[in-house]
Amino acid sequence: MNPATVLGFAQAAGKLASGDAACERAIRRGQAKLIVVAEDAGDALARRFLRLAEEYAVPCLRWGDKASLGAWIGERPRAVVVVCDSRFARMLQSAVAESES
């Protein structure tokens, strides 16, 4: 399955947080199952979310770019999105792995 499709489905199902504040809130509340940080995200933001991923034991992907992440979920460019459902998280990880091979 296409990673963009998985993100769109997760957004439609209400299982996605996007934007810095919403993502950090989802992580701290224990709702995050997967963190996706855009490859062109700023260094400070990337470091912050990688640290949060480690601190809260949430898998983290560096994938896509800000414009694409936003477009795939019907929003403005997004540097970070958080998947809040374990099935969507697994589907996205598989889709990304397939697209990179």
N, CA, C and O atoms as a DFTB+ gen file, in Angstrom:
404 C
 N C O
     1  1       0.844      -1.181       0.000
     2  2       0.000       0.000       0.000
     3  2       0.886       1.240       0.000
     4  3       1.984       1.226       0.556
     5  1       0.419       2.280      -0.608
     6  2       1.131       3.542      -0.690
     7  2       1.137       4.249       0.673
     8  3       0.084       4.351       1.302
     9  1       2.295       4.740       1.150
    10  2       2.344       5.439       2.439
    11  2       1.393       6.642       2.504
    12  3       0.804       6.911       3.551
    13  1       1.247       7.358       1.393
    14  2       0.349       8.517       1.375
    15  2      -1.085       8.088       1.639
    16  3      -1.827       8.793       2.323
    17  1      -1.478       6.950       1.110
    18  2      -2.824       6.425       1.321
    19  2      -3.045       6.080       2.788
    20  3      -4.100       6.376       3.349
    21  1      -2.052       5.457       3.406
    22  2      -2.156       5.090       4.822
    23  2      -2.320       6.348       5.666
    24  3      -3.161       6.382       6.565
    25  1      -1.528       7.381       5.389
    26  2      -1.652       8.629       6.152
    27  2      -3.033       9.258       5.950
    28  3      -3.635       9.760       6.899
    29  1      -3.521       9.228       4.729
    30  2      -4.851       9.785       4.452
    31  2      -5.943       9.046       5.203
    32  3      -6.849       9.670       5.756
    33  1      -5.865       7.717       5.229
    34  2      -6.838       6.913       5.969
    35  2      -6.761       7.201       7.469
    36  3      -7.789       7.326       8.135
    37  1      -5.545       7.306       7.991
    38  2      -5.372       7.590       9.421
    39  2      -5.950       8.952       9.771
    40  3      -6.580       9.112      10.817
    41  1      -5.739       9.938       8.897
    42  2      -6.285      11.275       9.119
    43  2      -7.815      11.223       9.104
    44  3      -8.465      11.801       9.975
    45  1      -8.386      10.537       8.121
    46  2      -9.839      10.437       8.003
    47  2     -10.457       9.720       9.206
    48  3     -11.578      10.027       9.611
    49  1      -9.721       8.769       9.769
    50  2     -10.215       8.014      10.928
    51  2     -10.000       8.756      12.241
    52  3     -10.428       8.285      13.294
    53  1      -9.339       9.917      12.187
    54  2      -9.070      10.682      13.407
    55  2      -7.973      10.077      14.258
    56  3      -7.947      10.280      15.472
    57  1      -7.069       9.339      13.641
    58  2      -5.990       8.656      14.359
    59  2      -4.630       9.273      14.079
    60  3      -3.607       8.594      14.166
    61  1      -4.614      10.563      13.743
    62  2      -3.373      11.234      13.392
    63  2      -3.324      12.583      14.093
    64  3      -4.317      13.308      14.134
    65  1      -2.162      12.914      14.643
    66  2      -1.916      14.251      15.174
    67  2      -0.902      14.899      14.248
    68  3       0.036      14.238      13.801
    69  1      -1.074      16.180      13.953
    70  2      -0.113      16.861      13.081
    71  2       0.197      18.237      13.634
    72  3      -0.633      18.880      14.276
    73  1       1.420      18.665      13.363
    74  2       1.895      19.936      13.902
    75  2       2.629      19.701      15.212
    76  3       2.354      18.739      15.929
    77  1       3.555      20.584      15.511
    78  2       4.442      20.417      16.670
    79  2       3.693      20.196      17.985
    80  3       3.914      19.197      18.670
    81  1       2.814      21.124      18.331
    82  2       2.152      21.079      19.640
    83  2       1.251      19.860      19.774
    84  3       1.298      19.169      20.792
    85  1       0.435      19.586      18.768
    86  2      -0.481      18.440      18.831
    87  2       0.292      17.130      18.901
    88  3      -0.107      16.211      19.617
    89  1       1.388      17.037      18.170
    90  2       2.192      15.816      18.186
    91  2       2.850      15.613      19.539
    92  3       2.839      14.508      20.081
    93  1       3.418      16.668      20.079
    94  2       4.064      16.548      21.385
    95  2       3.044      16.159      22.454
    96  3       3.335      15.336      23.322
    97  1       1.860      16.743      22.391
    98  2       0.792      16.417      23.342
    99  2       0.403      14.935      23.232
   100  3       0.245      14.260      24.250
   101  1       0.250      14.430      22.007
   102  2      -0.105      13.020      21.807
   103  2       0.978      12.097      22.357
   104  3       0.671      11.062      22.947
   105  1       2.231      12.464      22.168
   106  2       3.342      11.645      22.670
   107  2       3.322      11.622      24.196
   108  3       3.395      10.556      24.807
   109  1       3.222      12.791      24.803
   110  2       3.252      12.885      26.266
   111  2       2.045      12.203      26.917
   112  3       2.149      11.735      28.051
   113  1       0.917      12.138      26.230
   114  2      -0.278      11.477      26.758
   115  2      -0.269       9.966      26.528
   116  3      -1.183       9.264      26.961
   117  1       0.759       9.470      25.849
   118  2       0.873       8.039      25.613
   119  2       0.022       7.537      24.462
   120  3      -0.206       6.333      24.344
   121  1      -0.452       8.435      23.613
   122  2      -1.304       8.052      22.487
   123  2      -0.504       7.692      21.235
   124  3      -1.023       7.022      20.343
   125  1       0.736       8.124      21.160
   126  2       1.548       7.962      19.948
   127  2       1.997       6.519      19.761
   128  3       2.490       5.880      20.690
   129  1       1.816       6.015      18.529
   130  2       2.295       4.683      18.164
   131  2       3.441       4.764      17.160
   132  3       4.228       3.826      17.030
   133  1       3.529       5.894      16.447
   134  2       4.594       6.110      15.469
   135  2       4.741       7.609      15.227
   136  3       3.749       8.316      15.047
   137  1       5.977       8.086      15.225
   138  2       6.282       9.482      14.929
   139  2       6.925       9.533      13.552
   140  3       7.841       8.765      13.258
   141  1       6.445      10.439      12.711
   142  2       7.037      10.632      11.384
   143  2       7.545      12.065      11.311
   144  3       6.769      13.017      11.390
   145  1       8.858      12.205      11.158
   146  2       9.489      13.521      11.046
   147  2       9.954      13.680       9.608
   148  3      10.653      12.817       9.076
   149  1       9.568      14.776       8.984
   150  2       9.955      15.037       7.592
   151  2      11.475      15.141       7.487
   152  3      12.145      15.648       8.387
   153  1      11.996      14.650       6.371
   154  2      13.445      14.705       6.154
   155  2      13.960      16.134       6.072
   156  3      15.119      16.391       6.395
   157  1      13.106      17.075       5.640
   158  2      13.541      18.469       5.540
   159  2      13.113      19.303       6.749
   160  3      13.119      20.532       6.690
   161  1      12.744      18.636       7.839
   162  2      12.414      19.352       9.077
   163  2      13.681      19.980       9.640
   164  3      14.783      19.481       9.410
   165  1      13.525      21.054      10.364
   166  2      14.663      21.728      10.981
   167  2      15.384      20.827      11.977
   168  3      14.784      19.928      12.567
   169  1      16.669      21.078      12.153
   170  2      17.477      20.244      13.045
   171  2      16.961      20.244      14.481
   172  3      16.916      19.193      15.120
   173  1      16.573      21.403      14.993
   174  2      16.109      21.494      16.377
   175  2      14.828      20.684      16.569
   176  3      14.689      19.964      17.558
   177  1      13.895      20.800      15.627
   178  2      12.637      20.052      15.718
   179  2      12.909      18.554      15.623
   180  3      12.365      17.774      16.404
   181  1      13.734      18.155      14.687
   182  2      14.054      16.735      14.516
   183  2      14.687      16.175      15.786
   184  3      14.309      15.094      16.237
   185  1      15.638      16.892      16.364
   186  2      16.283      16.436      17.599
   187  2      15.257      16.306      18.728
   188  3      15.277      15.329      19.477
   189  1      14.362      17.291      18.850
   190  2      13.355      17.282      19.908
   191  2      12.453      16.045      19.793
   192  3      12.191      15.372      20.790
   193  1      11.986      15.752      18.589
   194  2      11.082      14.617      18.435
   195  2      11.817      13.278      18.499
   196  3      11.240      12.287      18.945
   197  1      13.057      13.229      18.071
   198  2      13.838      12.007      18.236
   199  2      14.080      11.729      19.721
   200  3      14.056      10.578      20.159
   201  1      14.315      12.805      20.495
   202  2      14.492      12.653      21.944
   203  2      13.190      12.188      22.597
   204  3      13.211      11.309      23.459
   205  1      12.055      12.774      22.193
   206  2      10.762      12.354      22.734
   207  2      10.469      10.898      22.374
   208  3       9.940      10.147      23.195
   209  1      10.812      10.502      21.151
   210  2      10.607       9.118      20.725
   211  2      11.380       8.169      21.626
   212  3      10.862       7.133      22.042
   213  1      12.611       8.525      21.919
   214  2      13.436       7.695      22.784
   215  2      12.896       7.680      24.214
   216  3      12.804       6.625      24.842
   217  1      12.546       8.848      24.712
   218  2      12.053       8.984      26.093
   219  2      10.754       8.205      26.315
   220  3      10.574       7.593      27.367
   221  1       9.851       8.223      25.334
   222  2       8.551       7.572      25.476
   223  2       8.475       6.223      24.745
   224  3       7.401       5.630      24.641
   225  1       9.604       5.749      24.246
   226  2       9.703       4.448      23.565
   227  2       8.687       4.316      22.428
   228  3       7.933       3.345      22.351
   229  1       8.690       5.328      21.545
   230  2       7.805       5.338      20.382
   231  2       8.683       5.255      19.134
   232  3       9.646       6.012      19.018
   233  1       8.374       4.353      18.196
   234  2       9.167       4.290      16.964
   235  2       9.096       5.613      16.202
   236  3       8.080       6.307      16.231
   237  1      10.186       5.946      15.527
   238  2      10.250       7.217      14.804
   239  2      10.848       6.994      13.415
   240  3      11.858       6.306      13.265
   241  1      10.214       7.581      12.410
   242  2      10.699       7.524      11.033
   243  2      11.104       8.918      10.579
   244  3      10.413       9.892      10.877
   245  1      12.214       9.022       9.862
   246  2      12.554      10.246       9.117
   247  2      12.169       9.937       7.691
   248  3      12.846       9.159       7.019
   249  1      11.084      10.538       7.217
   250  2      10.582      10.171       5.906
   251  2       9.729      11.285       5.310
   252  3       9.044      12.013       6.028
   253  1       9.781      11.404       3.996
   254  2       8.966      12.393       3.285
   255  2       9.495      13.803       3.464
   256  3      10.518      14.021       4.113
   257  1       8.792      14.745       2.886
   258  2       9.133      16.145       3.097
   259  2       7.905      16.867       3.643
   260  3       6.792      16.343       3.600
   261  1       8.123      18.066       4.152
   262  2       7.038      18.791       4.817
   263  2       5.840      19.027       3.910
   264  3       4.696      18.844       4.328
   265  1       6.095      19.429       2.677
   266  2       4.995      19.705       1.746
   267  2       4.175      18.448       1.478
   268  3       2.945      18.493       1.466
   269  1       4.854      17.333       1.266
   270  2       4.152      16.080       0.992
   271  2       3.368      15.588       2.196
   272  3       2.213      15.185       2.059
   273  1       3.982      15.616       3.380
   274  2       3.264      15.177       4.579
   275  2       1.976      15.970       4.770
   276  3       0.929      15.400       5.080
   277  1       2.054      17.275       4.585
   278  2       0.859      18.103       4.713
   279  2      -0.176      17.792       3.649
   280  3      -1.365      17.671       3.945
   281  1       0.273      17.664       2.417
   282  2      -0.653      17.397       1.306
   283  2      -1.356      16.061       1.484
   284  3      -2.550      15.951       1.206
   285  1      -0.637      15.049       1.940
   286  2      -1.218      13.717       2.083
   287  2      -2.320      13.664       3.126
   288  3      -3.186      12.791       3.074
   289  1      -2.292      14.597       4.079
   290  2      -3.341      14.595       5.105
   291  2      -4.307      15.769       4.932
   292  3      -5.151      16.015       5.794
   293  1      -4.179      16.489       3.817
   294  2      -5.092      17.581       3.528
   295  2      -4.850      18.826       4.360
   296  3      -5.783      19.573       4.651
   297  1      -3.612      19.050       4.739
   298  2      -3.244      20.206       5.560
   299  2      -2.122      20.995       4.887
   300  3      -1.628      20.630       3.820
   301  1      -1.736      22.093       5.550
   302  2      -0.554      22.840       5.112
   303  2       0.686      21.979       5.376
   304  3       0.575      20.935       6.018
   305  1       1.853      22.392       4.898
   306  2       3.063      21.595       5.154
   307  2       3.238      21.278       6.640
   308  3       3.027      22.131       7.503
   309  1       3.624      20.050       6.913
   310  2       3.818      19.571       8.285
   311  2       5.197      18.950       8.417
   312  3       5.598      18.120       7.602
   313  1       5.923      19.365       9.459
   314  2       7.252      18.805       9.703
   315  2       7.168      17.503      10.479
   316  3       8.083      16.681      10.426
   317  1       6.061      17.315      11.207
   318  2       5.920      16.109      12.023
   319  2       4.444      15.704      12.090
   320  3       3.550      16.544      12.196
   321  1       4.224      14.401      12.026
   322  2       2.899      13.830      12.268
   323  2       3.073      12.625      13.190
   324  3       4.110      11.962      13.186
   325  1       2.039      12.362      13.972
   326  2       2.063      11.232      14.895
   327  2       0.856      10.358      14.608
   328  3      -0.280      10.832      14.569
   329  1       1.119       9.077      14.408
   330  2       0.052       8.096      14.210
   331  2      -0.352       7.572      15.590
   332  3       0.498       7.133      16.365
   333  1      -1.646       7.621      15.891
   334  2      -2.142       7.263      17.226
   335  2      -2.920       5.940      17.229
   336  3      -3.751       5.708      18.107
   337  1      -2.652       5.097      16.269
   338  2      -3.310       3.795      16.180
   339  2      -2.266       2.767      15.768
   340  3      -1.539       2.973      14.797
   341  1      -2.190       1.666      16.502
   342  2      -1.122       0.699      16.238
   343  2      -1.261       0.027      14.872
   344  3      -0.249      -0.279      14.241
   345  1      -2.489      -0.212      14.398
   346  2      -2.654      -0.827      13.075
   347  2      -2.185       0.106      11.966
   348  3      -1.474      -0.315      11.054
   349  1      -2.583       1.374      12.044
   350  2      -2.120       2.335      11.045
   351  2      -0.604       2.505      11.120
   352  3       0.056       2.659      10.092
   353  1      -0.054       2.479      12.329
   354  2       1.395       2.611      12.494
   355  2       2.126       1.461      11.802
   356  3       3.102       1.682      11.086
   357  1       1.653       0.239      12.015
   358  2       2.276      -0.925      11.360
   359  2       2.134      -0.842       9.844
   360  3       3.079      -1.127       9.108
   361  1       0.941      -0.446       9.381
   362  2       0.720      -0.326       7.943
   363  2       1.658       0.707       7.326
   364  3       2.214       0.485       6.251
   365  1       1.832       1.845       8.014
   366  2       2.697       2.896       7.485
   367  2       4.150       2.448       7.467
   368  3       4.855       2.696       6.489
   369  1       4.608       1.799       8.516
   370  2       5.984       1.317       8.544
   371  2       6.235       0.320       7.411
   372  3       7.281       0.366       6.764
   373  1       5.288      -0.570       7.173
   374  2       5.423      -1.534       6.081
   375  2       5.425      -0.836       4.728
   376  3       6.236      -1.159       3.860
   377  1       4.515       0.121       4.547
   378  2       4.411       0.846       3.284
   379  2       5.676       1.636       2.994
   380  3       6.129       1.671       1.850
   381  1       6.253       2.268       4.000
   382  2       7.489       3.026       3.830
   383  2       8.627       2.081       3.480
   384  3       9.421       2.373       2.586
   385  1       8.715       0.952       4.175
   386  2       9.775      -0.030       3.888
   387  2       9.662      -0.526       2.445
   388  3      10.672      -0.654       1.753
   389  1       8.443      -0.805       1.988
   390  2       8.243      -1.275       0.616
   391  2       8.620      -0.197      -0.391
   392  3       9.215      -0.491      -1.427
   393  1       8.275       1.051      -0.089
   394  2       8.551       2.131      -1.052
   395  2      10.045       2.438      -1.147
   396  3      10.509       2.951      -2.166
   397  1      10.794       2.129      -0.099
   398  2      12.228       2.396      -0.100
   399  2      13.042       1.254      -0.704
   400  3      14.227       1.419      -0.992
   401  1      12.409       0.101      -0.896
   402  2      13.170      -1.035      -1.439
   403  2      13.042      -1.148      -2.939
   404  3      13.623      -2.051      -3.542
